[in-house]
């Protein structure tokens, strides 16, 4: 029996994740797109909008046991995961003491543990030519005050992805760290909580559809990092040459924070 070729997209119910759904639903090499999120209603809406190619799976990606159960579910399916997109993420743009301990740890669990665990359960179902896209951020290039946990988690995702790409070379599986600049998505809208020292000045915001398109193109071309736009590329370059303290000072000046 032939294996079913699938894509797996986390955080697929809206925003950046949904843009990947829109692109991949027209990929005739894929039989199904497994869309993962906590929001069952939005997942079902995706299926209604894009048809039977969409396979909803409700999951809390900050809970490793939930991810292990997804791995057990995959064992019952005859699948080849051609594309895994770890997009689910959580951010709060504020001071360290504006959010609770629970929210802080949940951000780490979702942004880091969720990415690692999803890779570990999905890689055994991947064959040569498969791709993993882990969504990092422009914030991965340097420490970002008033986004301290978020930027630190995305730095992990970037470094982890590039290292994992080297480890999986022999298997013919590529891993791409996608480092978007700021995009007006649900993540951005939820992250801005009107904190006294919240970061709100984001230059050259990009549309998520064009960023998703470039991310897929870079992944298919075997790149270990995908960066969209001149501004984000400049930020990446500056992070290599300027002292981190200076970069943080510039960032705080841009935000009007003393």
C-alpha positions as CSV (number, residue, x, y, z in Angstrom):
1,X,0.0,0.0,0.0
2,X,1.4,3.4,-1.0
3,X,2.2,5.8,1.7
4,X,0.1,9.0,2.0
5,X,2.2,12.1,1.4
6,X,1.4,14.8,4.0
7,X,2.3,18.1,5.3
8,X,2.1,18.9,9.0
9,X,1.6,22.5,10.1
10,X,1.4,23.7,13.7
11,X,-0.4,26.9,14.6
12,X,-2.2,26.5,11.3
13,X,-5.6,28.0,12.2
14,X,-4.7,31.6,11.4
15,X,-2.0,34.1,10.6
16,X,1.4,32.9,9.3
17,X,0.4,29.2,9.6
18,X,-2.7,29.7,7.5
19,X,-0.6,31.3,4.8
20,X,1.3,28.0,4.5
21,X,-2.0,26.2,4.3
22,X,-3.1,28.4,1.4
23,X,0.2,27.7,-0.5
24,X,0.4,23.9,0.1
25,X,-3.3,23.1,-0.6
26,X,-2.4,23.6,-4.2
27,X,0.6,21.2,-4.1
28,X,-0.5,18.1,-6.0
29,X,2.3,16.0,-4.5
30,X,0.5,16.2,-1.1
31,X,-2.5,14.0,-0.3
32,X,-3.3,15.6,3.0
33,X,-2.4,18.6,5.1
34,X,-2.5,17.9,8.8
35,X,-3.4,21.2,10.6
36,X,-2.6,21.4,14.3
37,X,-3.9,23.9,16.8
38,X,-5.8,24.2,20.1
39,X,-8.7,25.9,18.4
40,X,-11.0,23.2,17.0
41,X,-13.5,25.7,15.6
42,X,-10.8,27.5,13.5
43,X,-9.4,24.2,12.3
44,X,-12.8,23.0,11.2
45,X,-13.3,26.4,9.4
46,X,-10.0,25.6,7.5
47,X,-11.5,22.3,6.4
48,X,-14.7,24.0,5.3
49,X,-12.7,26.6,3.4
50,X,-10.1,24.4,1.7
51,X,-11.8,21.0,1.5
52,X,-11.1,17.4,2.4
53,X,-7.4,17.8,1.8
54,X,-7.3,19.4,5.3
55,X,-7.1,17.1,8.3
56,X,-7.7,18.9,11.6
57,X,-5.9,17.7,14.7
58,X,-6.6,19.5,18.0
59,X,-3.5,19.7,20.2
60,X,-1.9,21.7,23.0
61,X,1.7,22.0,21.7
62,X,3.0,23.3,25.0
63,X,2.2,19.9,26.5
64,X,4.8,17.2,25.6
65,X,2.4,14.4,26.3
66,X,0.0,15.8,23.7
67,X,2.8,15.7,21.2
68,X,3.8,12.1,22.2
69,X,0.1,11.2,21.5
70,X,0.3,12.8,18.1
71,X,3.4,10.6,17.5
72,X,1.3,7.5,18.5
73,X,-1.4,8.7,16.1
74,X,1.1,8.9,13.2
75,X,2.1,5.2,13.9
76,X,-1.5,4.3,13.0
77,X,-1.2,6.1,9.7
78,X,0.7,5.0,6.6
79,X,2.3,8.4,5.9
80,X,5.4,10.1,4.6
81,X,5.7,13.6,6.1
82,X,7.1,15.6,3.2
83,X,6.9,18.9,5.0
84,X,6.7,19.8,8.7
85,X,6.2,23.5,9.6
86,X,6.6,24.3,13.2
87,X,4.8,27.6,13.3
88,X,3.0,27.6,16.6
89,X,4.4,30.3,18.9
90,X,3.6,32.7,21.8
91,X,4.9,36.2,22.5
92,X,4.3,39.0,24.9
93,X,6.0,42.4,24.2
94,X,6.4,43.8,27.7
95,X,8.7,43.9,30.8
96,X,9.7,40.7,32.5
97,X,7.3,41.4,35.4
98,X,4.2,42.2,33.3
99,X,3.4,38.5,32.8
100,X,3.1,35.7,35.3
101,X,5.5,32.8,35.9
102,X,3.0,30.5,34.2
103,X,2.9,32.6,31.0
104,X,6.7,32.9,31.0
105,X,7.2,29.2,31.2
106,X,4.4,28.5,28.7
107,X,6.2,30.7,26.2
108,X,9.4,28.6,26.6
109,X,7.4,25.3,26.5
110,X,5.6,26.2,23.3
111,X,8.4,28.1,21.4
112,X,11.2,25.6,22.3
113,X,10.0,22.3,23.7
114,X,7.1,22.1,21.2
115,X,9.4,22.6,18.3
116,X,11.9,20.0,19.5
117,X,9.3,17.5,20.4
118,X,7.4,17.8,17.1
119,X,10.6,17.3,15.2
120,X,11.4,14.2,17.2
121,X,8.0,12.5,16.6
122,X,7.8,13.5,12.9
123,X,11.4,12.7,11.7
124,X,10.9,8.9,11.8
125,X,8.0,9.4,9.3
126,X,10.2,11.4,6.9
127,X,12.0,10.2,3.8
128,X,14.8,11.6,1.7
129,X,13.6,14.9,0.2
130,X,11.5,15.9,3.2
131,X,11.7,19.4,4.7
132,X,11.3,20.9,8.2
133,X,10.6,24.6,8.5
134,X,11.0,25.9,12.1
135,X,9.7,29.4,12.5
136,X,12.2,31.6,14.3
137,X,12.3,35.4,14.0
138,X,14.3,38.5,13.3
139,X,14.5,38.6,17.1
140,X,16.7,35.5,17.0
141,X,19.7,37.6,15.9
142,X,20.3,39.5,19.1
143,X,19.0,40.0,22.7
144,X,15.8,42.1,22.6
145,X,14.9,43.9,25.8
146,X,11.1,43.9,26.7
147,X,10.9,40.7,24.5
148,X,13.5,38.9,26.5
149,X,12.0,35.4,26.6
150,X,10.6,35.6,23.1
151,X,13.8,36.6,21.5
152,X,15.8,34.0,23.5
153,X,13.4,31.2,22.5
154,X,13.7,32.3,18.8
155,X,17.5,32.3,19.1
156,X,17.3,28.7,20.3
157,X,15.1,27.8,17.4
158,X,17.5,29.4,14.9
159,X,20.6,27.7,16.3
160,X,18.9,24.4,16.9
161,X,17.5,24.3,13.3
162,X,20.8,25.0,11.7
163,X,22.6,22.4,13.7
164,X,19.8,19.8,13.1
165,X,20.0,20.5,9.4
166,X,23.7,19.4,9.5
167,X,22.8,16.3,11.5
168,X,20.1,15.2,9.0
169,X,22.1,15.8,5.9
170,X,22.9,12.1,5.5
171,X,19.1,11.3,5.7
172,X,18.4,13.8,2.9
173,X,16.1,15.9,5.2
174,X,16.6,19.6,5.2
175,X,15.8,21.9,8.1
176,X,15.3,25.6,7.6
177,X,15.2,28.3,10.3
178,X,12.7,30.8,9.0
179,X,13.5,34.3,10.5
180,X,10.7,36.7,9.5
181,X,10.7,40.3,10.4
182,X,7.7,41.8,12.0
183,X,4.4,40.8,10.5
184,X,0.9,41.9,11.4
185,X,-0.5,38.6,12.4
186,X,-2.5,37.2,15.4
187,X,0.8,36.6,17.2
188,X,1.7,40.3,16.9
189,X,-1.8,41.4,18.0
190,X,-1.8,39.1,21.0
191,X,1.8,40.1,22.0
192,X,1.0,43.8,22.2
193,X,-0.7,44.1,25.6
194,X,-0.3,47.9,26.1
195,X,2.4,47.5,28.7
196,X,4.0,50.6,30.2
197,X,7.3,49.7,28.5
198,X,5.9,47.5,25.7
199,X,7.7,47.4,22.4
200,X,5.4,48.8,19.7
201,X,7.6,50.4,17.0
202,X,8.2,47.8,14.4
203,X,9.7,49.1,11.1
204,X,9.1,47.7,7.6
205,X,6.4,45.2,8.6
206,X,5.9,42.6,5.9
207,X,2.8,40.7,4.7
208,X,2.8,37.1,5.9
209,X,1.9,35.6,2.5
210,X,5.1,36.8,0.7
211,X,7.2,35.7,3.7
212,X,5.7,32.2,3.6
213,X,6.2,31.9,-0.1
214,X,9.9,32.8,0.2
215,X,10.3,30.4,3.2
216,X,9.0,27.5,1.2
217,X,11.2,28.4,-1.8
218,X,14.3,28.6,0.5
219,X,13.4,25.3,2.1
220,X,13.0,23.6,-1.3
221,X,16.4,25.0,-2.3
222,X,18.0,23.4,0.8
223,X,18.8,26.6,2.7
224,X,19.3,26.3,6.4
225,X,18.0,29.9,7.0
226,X,15.4,32.0,5.3
227,X,15.3,35.7,5.7
228,X,12.9,38.0,3.8
229,X,13.5,41.6,3.0
230,X,16.4,44.1,2.9
231,X,15.7,45.4,6.4
232,X,15.8,42.0,8.1
233,X,18.9,41.1,6.2
234,X,20.5,44.3,7.3
235,X,19.6,43.5,10.9
236,X,21.1,40.1,10.6
237,X,24.3,41.6,9.2
238,X,24.6,44.2,11.9
239,X,24.2,41.5,14.6
240,X,27.4,39.9,13.3
241,X,29.5,43.1,13.6
242,X,28.0,45.5,16.1
243,X,28.3,44.9,19.9
244,X,25.2,43.5,21.4
245,X,25.0,46.4,24.0
246,X,25.0,48.9,21.1
247,X,22.2,47.0,19.3
248,X,20.1,46.9,22.4
249,X,20.6,50.6,22.9
250,X,19.5,51.3,19.4
251,X,16.5,49.1,19.9
252,X,15.5,50.9,23.1
253,X,15.8,54.3,21.3
254,X,13.6,53.1,18.5
255,X,11.0,52.1,21.2
256,X,11.3,55.3,23.1
257,X,12.3,53.4,26.2
258,X,14.9,54.8,28.6
